[in-house]
């Protein structure tokens, strides 16, 4: 099959590379000429483990190419995938479809009859039909089909998710579109991965419903964690106890400072807005959105409380600022709430992140960047573990504590047992959902200095 992938952001690039690894001929198209030139040189603009190797292999095999020329990419193509951004629209939280509709118009002006136009971007329910109308308004005689093919890629594990998916979903209105999609995903059919073929609206809804449910699980365990701190329970044991129930499952039950990233925040907002527009408000989803913001604020309060409610003059080492490990993505990261609050309170903030600096320098302009956690902790008053990178999971805790001015550790990902932190010399420890604060009485004065 011949495929044109429009958009070389996270979803478009990963999808295009993986389709070429299926054996298809793929041209990834973008209007950003600089990005295309870097891709032609083998430079991957995002950090995703394993992506560079798969991309190089398929470029060398002649199955993968990069271009700014959409007309050439569409020539002889069986399908054109739209994988452009749908950020939250200012004012109402609904998805901004301007990039999707612009791509649809560009396709209409350049496509030949028989093309299947596939929307891979996350779009509100009804967008595929609106897009078809947009194409017809530009090219009334063009014969084409529409398909919806939402993505379910986890940043940091996208290659594995694409090659070994929990399921593949595509919505189609015609048998021809369905057959083209089956042909594109044939390698997964042969390996008997679940394939869900449905109508356009159901495919669009599946994406939003899945992300909203996962966001709800995260928010639920964070609220339980807050209660655990008050009643003396351990949220890790609670999560384990409920996660063993097959009806609940153990994934997405890790308490922390709230979810972030490119999907959950904008998709929950867009789904809530769509529901309001149709007169069927989703009160659970609306509460999830609010509660997630509360989780970030609670994390700030936890840090301030450990500092005697005053961070002015303190030096704080923050370990990790990307929204999750194994990605360089800073979008909606809890760090974008927590770090500015510390700086606004008068703290000096040092940051260490294996991949976050490239984006983080612009988003967190007032921090000091370090490449080593031990250097960041030297002379500091507090360490805040914010993103659970593997590089931060087996630190020499004694070495960290020895170099600090005041030995405070806030573990917002529950990586380290409290006893281990105290045995290493940390005198004040806070975590999430683990019997509140673990602060020795004699340290309140130290933290308030």
C-alpha positions, 0 to 999 in steps of 0.5 A, a space after each residue: 500500500 502507498 500511504 501519505 502521512 500528513 503531519 510529522 508530530 508525535 503521532 504522525 511520525 511514529 505512525 508513518 515509521 511503523 507503517 513503513 515497517 509493516 512493508 508499506 510505502 510511506 511519505 511523511 509530509 509536513 509544512 515545516 521545511 526545517 523539520 523535514 530536512 532534519 528528518 531526511 538527515 536522520 535526525 528525530 525531532 522527538 525523544 521516543 525510545 527505539 524510533 530512530 532505529 526503526 526510522 533508519 531501517 525503513 529509510 534505507 529500505 526505500 519504504 520511508 521518505 519525508 517531503 513538503 510536497 503534498 501533491 507528490 505524496 498523494 500521487 498514487 496513494 491508497 490512503 492519506 492519514 491526517 495526523 496534525 495537532 488538535 490543541 485545546 481551543 482558548 476560551 471553551 476547551 474544545 479541540 481546535 480543528 483548524 489544522 485538521 480542516 486545513 489538511 482536508 482542504 489541501 488534500 481536496 485540492 491535490 487528491 486523485 479519485 479513490 483516495 481514502 482519507 483517514 483521520 488519526 488526529 484526536 477529534 470531537 465526535 462528528 468531525 469526520 463527517 464535517 471534514 468530508 463536507 469540507 472536502 466536498 465543498 472544495 472538490 465536489 466531483 472528487 471520489 473519496 472515502 473517509 475513515 477514523 483511526 484513533 491512536 492509543 500510543 503511550 509516549 515512551 512505549 509508542 513503538 511497542 504499542 503500535 506493533 503489539 496493540 491492545 486493539 486497533 480501531 477504525 470507523 468507516 462508512 463504506 466497505 471500500 474504506 474498511 477494506 483499505 484499512 484492513 489491508 493497511 493493518 493486515 500484519 496485525 490481523 495475521 498476528 490476531 491482535 484485536 481489530 474493532 471496525 465500527 462507524 465513524 462516530 463510535 470510533 471517535 467516541 472510543 478514543 475520548 472515552 478511553 482517555 477519560 476513563 484512564 484519567 479518571 483512574 489516576 484522579 481517583 487514586 490521587 483523591 484516595 491518596 489524599 484521604 490516606 494521608 489523613 487517616 494513616 493508610 498507605 495508598 500503595 497498599 490500597 492500590 494493590 488491594 483494589 488493583 488485584 480485582 480483575 474488574 478494576 485492574 492494577 494499571 493507572 493506580 499510581 498516586 502522584 502530582 496529577 496527570 499531564 501530557 498531550 492527551 489526557 488534559 486536552 481530551 477530557 476538556 474536549 469531551 466535557 465541552 462536547 457533552 455540554 454542547 449536546 446537553 448531556 454534561 459528563 459530571 464525572 469528567 468535569 470533576 476529574 478535570 478539576 480534581 487533577 488541578 487540585 492534585 497539582 496544588 496539593 503537591 505545592 502545598 506539601 512542599 511549602 508545608 515541609 519548608 515551614 510554609 515558606 520557601 523564600 531563600 531555600 534552594 530546591 533540587 527538582 528531579 524530573 520535569 517532563 510529564 512522565 519518564 521516557 519522553 521529552 514532552 513537557 505539555 501540561 506537566 505538573 512541573 509547569 504548576 509546581 516549579 513556578 510556584 516555588 520560584 514565585 515563593 522566592 526559592 532557587 530551583 535547580 532542575 535535572 531531567 534526562 530529556 526535558 531541558 530542550 523544551 524546559 528551558 523556554 517553559 521554565 526560564 528561571 531555573 538552573 539546569 544541572 546534568 547530575 542529581 548529586 550536583 543539584 543537591 549540593 548545598 540544597 535545602 530540599 529534593 523534590 522527585 517529580 518524574 520517576 525516570 529510571 535514572 532517579 530510581 536507584 540514587 545513592 541516598 546517603 550521598 545526596 543527603 550528605 551534600 545538602 544544607 537541610 535534608 528534606 526529601 519530597 517524593 511525589 512518585 513514591 519511589 523510595 520507602 520512607 525508612 530508606 530515606 530516613 536511614 540515609 540521613 534525610 530528616 524530613 520526608 513527604 510522599 503521596 498517600 503514605 500516612 501524611 508527612 513524616 517529619 521529626 519534631 526537631 526539624 520544623 525549626 530547621 525547615 522554617 529557618 
